[in-house]
Amino acid sequence: MNRNRLILFLAVLLLALAIVPLLAAQDDMTDVYGRALPEDAAPYALQTWRNMCRSDAVETTFTAVVSVYQRICTMGDLFSDSLVVLNNDLQLIPGAAESWEPSEDGLTWTFHLRPDQVWSDGTPLTAYDYEASYRFMADPANAYDFVWMWQGVIAGWDEAVAGEISPEEIGYRAVDDLTIEVETQTPFPPLPNTLFFWAPIQKAALEAHGANYTIDPATAVSSGPFILTEFKPGESVIFEANPTYNGYRKPILREMIGFFGDYNTYFTAFQNGEVDRVSYERLGPAEFEIIDSDPVMKDNYLPNPGDFRTDYLLMDTFNPPFDNQSVRLAFAKALDRDAIVANVIGPRLAIPAYSFLSPGFPASDVTGELHPIQAYDCDAAKQLLADAGYPDGAGFPSLTLQLRAETETVAARFVAAAASISSCLNVQIEVNNMEFSAYMTALLARPTTLQFGAVSYGMDYLDPANMLGVWVSTGRHSWRNAEFDNLVQAANAVVGDPEGRTQMYRDAERILVEDVGGIFLDHRIQGELYQPFVLGAPRELNSQGLPGYQWGNEGNWGSIYIGSTVTDVKTYRNDMGLVGE
């Protein structure tokens, strides 16, 4: 090399070495999609999100298509997008589908996918992935735990679930790569709402590897914002931002991390900076005393509309003793909801419930006319039990109130409910906290093996057809009332008369309350406690002035990010070596 060329080479090399740090600094404020991070964001290396996974749960999948009730770490369904989603005002907006419309007769809905959506293995996302997912759920061989959702709705669904026809015959079909048709049994206006919770699995991977392909990083593929890169059962799970994702919620976060632990220590983990958020479900009156005494935590507990969740007691009404409506009503009137909310749950977390639909949910009892039916009245409860043949509880069988793997905080409200009923009626009620999947198996068995239980339920979509639909005879409860069934099913098909439809649902809920299909304890008041450096969606208010992060708004994951002040406090990022001590 001659002298001039050597000098030129050295000059270029020195210039390159000088530029490298600048490029590195610039890249550290750029996400995987090449976008600049917000000005108040921490460097990209610190854009991580960490939460606790429940160590005592038996969970088998990351996707709701495989199981709703056994999803690992509740961090799943980030591997693909549902057709439709909710915004922070609970309004339906496009997800993977860019548009949809019903047929003139209201029996067929057509959904049009956005083009150019891809799986991380380079293959296109198509309507056939959605078709395969719904056929999987309808196949009785897979014992899907949420089949009731489309019973009486999707054409052929009931027959497929019963094994009478092939799942390939259900009214959910791909017309071509970008078009899906959903045929319903009768006109069903809320049909699009039923589809936002179910992001698809990949047809090719399902056929090649089976449904468990989603839990193995070697076979997992994603058309969603994150992709599985590590899963150590009972230890940890890691999702990384999917660089091939081109959907509506490209994440600013670089990585999502889950670690397995005891949910009863969740708040302590939050205080120690081990997690970035803790849900209201992990908080009780004692925790709120600490939160309210800490200005930073108090300012970062943010309420949200949530999923209109109600806690209630359920019964096998087909067999003694709960086949007697007087017994059921006696139990309902022996439940001192006001005392339990005031002294056990805490008024920050609940209000007493006398019906199923939470305030604010469509068709809910806004005037309180249903309150007196199940309201606490111990003397009336005793008389009802005596009328049923059990004066002062004499001869009444001992019962066990079964819980669904509740944390200590949530279990306390049901223990208090059992104590209230026992004290008033002089009956013996033990409480047993079952493993989650065992509880659901018992609940959904036909005939049920759950005589007396407690559980909570929140919406799957914002329509009375959903919440009241769980009580129809094809739902998950062992209670049947023909008049209730007929009203709900008729209301489901009403088009063009919203007021009349709403009144039909209100009439149906009155039947549910009067016949005591369930005993309603409390409506939850929901919220989340965030670390102060968590920015984006939690700080964005909706039209009602509430924080925008809420259940159903899956687009949140496209705007949550970690602020630069994260370096001012000690968090798990220090232990990971992402931040110096």
HUTANOR-V960413 format. One record per residue. N is the residue number from 0. RES is the residue in one letter. PSI is psi in whole degrees, 0 to 359 (* if undefined). NEAR is the number of other ideal C-beta (glycine too) atoms within 12 Angstrom. Layout:
n = <N N>
res = <RES RES>
psi = <PSI PSI>
near = <NEAR NEAR>
This chain:
n = <0 1 2 3 4 5 6 7 8 9 10 11 12 13 14 15 16 17 18 19 20 21 22 23 24 25 26 27 28 29 30 31 32 33 34 35 36 37 38 39 40 41 42 43 44 45 46 47 48 49 50 51 52 53 54 55 56 57 58 59 60 61 62 63 64 65 66 67 68 69 70 71 72 73 74 75 76 77 78 79 80 81 82 83 84 85 86 87 88 89 90 91 92 93 94 95 96 97 98 99 100 101 102 103 104 105 106 107 108 109 110 111 112 113 114 115 116 117 118 119 120 121 122 123 124 125 126 127 128 129 130 131 132 133 134 135 136 137 138 139 140 141 142 143 144 145 146 147 148 149 150 151 152 153 154 155 156 157 158 159 160 161 162 163 164 165 166 167 168 169 170 171 172 173 174 175 176 177 178 179 180 181 182 183 184 185 186 187 188 189 190 191 192 193 194 195 196 197 198 199 200 201 202 203 204 205 206 207 208 209 210 211 212 213 214 215 216 217 218 219 220 221 222 223 224 225 226 227 228 229 230 231 232 233 234 235 236 237 238 239 240 241 242 243 244 245 246 247 248 249 250 251 252 253 254 255 256 257 258 259 260 261 262 263 264 265 266 267 268 269 270 271 272 273 274 275 276 277 278 279 280 281 282 283 284 285 286 287 288 289 290 291 292 293 294 295 296 297 298 299 300 301 302 303 304 305 306 307 308 309 310 311 312 313 314 315 316 317 318 319 320 321 322 323 324 325 326 327 328 329 330 331 332 333 334 335 336 337 338 339 340 341 342 343 344 345 346 347 348 349 350 351 352 353 354 355 356 357 358 359 360 361 362 363 364 365 366 367 368 369 370 371 372 373 374 375 376 377 378 379 380 381 382 383 384 385 386 387 388 389 390 391 392 393 394 395 396 397 398 399 400 401 402 403 404 405 406 407 408 409 410 411 412 413 414 415 416 417 418 419 420 421 422 423 424 425 426 427 428 429 430 431 432 433 434 435 436 437 438 439 440 441 442 443 444 445 446 447 448 449 450 451 452 453 454 455 456 457 458 459 460 461 462 463 464 465 466 467 468 469 470 471 472 473 474 475 476 477 478 479 480 481 482 483 484 485 486 487 488 489 490 491 492 493 494 495 496 497 498 499 500 501 502 503 504 505 506 507 508 509 510 511 512 513 514 515 516 517 518 519 520 521 522 523 524 525 526 527 528 529 530 531 532 533 534 535 536 537 538 539 540 541 542 543 544 545 546 547 548 549 550 551 552 553 554 555 556 557 558 559 560 561 562 563 564 565 566 567 568 569 570 571 572 573 574 575 576 577 578 579 580>
res = <M N R N R L I L F L A V L L L A L A I V P L L A A Q D D M T D V Y G R A L P E D A A P Y A L Q T W R N M C R S D A V E T T F T A V V S V Y Q R I C T M G D L F S D S L V V L N N D L Q L I P G A A E S W E P S E D G L T W T F H L R P D Q V W S D G T P L T A Y D Y E A S Y R F M A D P A N A Y D F V W M W Q G V I A G W D E A V A G E I S P E E I G Y R A V D D L T I E V E T Q T P F P P L P N T L F F W A P I Q K A A L E A H G A N Y T I D P A T A V S S G P F I L T E F K P G E S V I F E A N P T Y N G Y R K P I L R E M I G F F G D Y N T Y F T A F Q N G E V D R V S Y E R L G P A E F E I I D S D P V M K D N Y L P N P G D F R T D Y L L M D T F N P P F D N Q S V R L A F A K A L D R D A I V A N V I G P R L A I P A Y S F L S P G F P A S D V T G E L H P I Q A Y D C D A A K Q L L A D A G Y P D G A G F P S L T L Q L R A E T E T V A A R F V A A A A S I S S C L N V Q I E V N N M E F S A Y M T A L L A R P T T L Q F G A V S Y G M D Y L D P A N M L G V W V S T G R H S W R N A E F D N L V Q A A N A V V G D P E G R T Q M Y R D A E R I L V E D V G G I F L D H R I Q G E L Y Q P F V L G A P R E L N S Q G L P G Y Q W G N E G N W G S I Y I G S T V T D V K T Y R N D M G L V G E>
psi = <128 171 315 318 323 316 318 318 316 323 316 319 316 320 318 318 328 327 328 312 323 317 320 318 318 316 329 347 26 139 183 344 6 12 143 137 158 152 329 16 152 162 157 327 333 2 70 155 131 134 169 139 147 118 338 10 147 99 145 352 166 355 140 341 327 318 134 320 356 38 133 122 7 31 8 192 26 6 357 172 137 164 319 160 177 145 188 3 15 26 143 130 165 142 255 336 136 341 165 157 152 161 168 325 359 9 348 128 135 128 137 115 148 134 164 16 139 154 160 346 7 352 150 147 130 172 336 336 318 317 314 325 315 327 324 315 328 351 115 338 338 356 49 140 12 30 334 337 321 13 130 3 286 133 132 352 311 318 321 316 326 357 15 334 167 146 336 347 359 160 39 107 149 127 318 190 330 11 131 136 134 115 133 160 322 167 133 87 322 13 312 326 332 351 357 345 347 91 141 161 165 129 314 316 322 315 327 324 351 174 338 3 336 343 4 114 335 334 348 135 158 137 12 190 341 161 143 125 342 136 113 99 131 1 297 160 140 129 138 151 133 108 343 358 133 34 199 355 54 124 145 328 141 326 144 132 134 139 148 132 187 116 335 348 13 314 320 319 321 314 328 3 20 341 160 348 150 134 155 332 337 8 144 186 321 319 322 333 319 316 313 339 355 110 323 311 321 318 343 11 114 117 158 163 333 208 24 54 137 135 138 166 143 159 154 98 3 350 156 151 353 7 352 117 328 323 315 316 326 315 319 319 350 1 111 83 317 315 320 318 316 321 341 305 314 134 347 342 352 162 153 145 134 0 178 316 125 151 135 340 142 133 9 161 87 340 349 15 340 348 315 338 310 11 150 124 93 321 316 323 316 320 319 318 323 318 331 358 15 68 128 29 1 128 359 134 149 147 159 121 113 133 158 75 48 150 167 322 313 320 329 324 326 327 319 324 315 320 321 314 316 316 318 315 356 45 157 122 116 163 131 124 102 164 146 305 327 320 311 324 316 319 316 350 146 110 153 151 13 103 319 122 171 145 170 156 136 168 150 336 158 75 143 335 329 298 316 339 336 347 351 164 346 3 209 2 150 63 136 130 113 320 318 310 312 320 313 313 324 318 324 328 359 131 133 6 71 323 317 321 314 318 325 319 322 320 323 319 326 318 316 316 316 321 356 56 327 163 115 128 302 153 127 145 116 158 176 143 120 152 145 341 0 117 178 230 316 338 357 119 146 188 343 6 12 151 140 341 120 165 137 339 77 345 347 323 352 353 353 135 167 125 164 339 357 334 352 349 161 126 181 340 329 316 331 355 12 336 137 158 *>
near = <9 8 9 10 11 12 13 14 15 15 14 14 14 13 13 14 14 13 15 14 12 14 14 16 14 16 20 22 26 22 31 24 23 14 21 16 32 23 11 19 32 33 29 32 27 37 39 40 43 41 35 38 34 32 23 23 32 23 33 26 37 42 44 37 42 36 36 30 31 32 34 37 39 29 37 38 39 43 47 45 44 46 46 40 37 34 30 31 22 31 21 29 28 28 41 43 36 23 22 29 19 23 17 10 14 23 24 28 37 29 37 24 38 28 19 17 36 28 33 32 21 14 21 26 46 31 33 30 43 43 36 33 44 49 36 39 42 42 28 21 16 29 24 35 28 35 34 31 38 42 35 32 44 39 30 29 38 26 24 31 35 19 17 15 20 17 32 20 24 36 32 41 29 28 22 17 22 27 28 41 30 41 30 36 26 24 28 42 28 38 45 34 36 38 41 40 38 41 41 48 48 41 32 23 35 32 17 18 19 19 34 25 30 43 33 23 22 17 27 39 37 45 44 49 44 44 34 38 25 22 33 20 22 19 17 28 38 29 40 32 36 38 22 28 35 25 39 29 37 27 41 39 41 36 37 41 37 39 30 26 29 19 33 27 25 36 35 21 28 37 24 21 26 28 36 42 39 40 37 36 38 35 39 31 23 22 34 27 16 22 32 19 12 19 12 21 26 20 17 29 34 34 27 37 39 35 31 35 37 45 43 46 47 44 39 30 34 20 19 20 30 36 20 24 26 26 37 38 35 41 48 48 34 41 46 31 38 24 24 35 32 20 19 33 39 29 21 26 36 40 30 34 46 41 46 50 42 38 28 23 35 32 38 31 34 18 13 17 18 30 25 20 30 40 27 33 24 25 15 24 38 29 21 30 36 22 17 28 19 26 18 17 30 16 18 29 20 17 30 23 41 36 36 34 30 34 33 26 31 37 31 32 45 42 27 35 44 39 26 34 42 28 22 31 38 23 34 21 35 20 27 26 28 29 22 32 25 24 32 31 24 29 35 31 18 22 15 28 21 37 30 42 43 44 41 38 36 30 41 35 38 37 35 41 45 39 38 46 42 37 42 37 26 28 38 36 39 31 37 25 29 15 21 35 28 20 33 40 30 27 37 36 28 27 22 11 14 18 14 18 30 26 20 30 40 31 27 40 43 32 32 47 41 25 32 42 44 47 48 46 47 42 37 41 32 36 33 38 40 36 40 29 34 42 33 33 33 38 27 26 19 26 13 15 14 26 33 32 40 38 32 37 37 40 35 37 34 34 30 40 40 43 30 24 20 32 21 18 24 20 33 31 33 20 18 21 12 26 25 12 10>
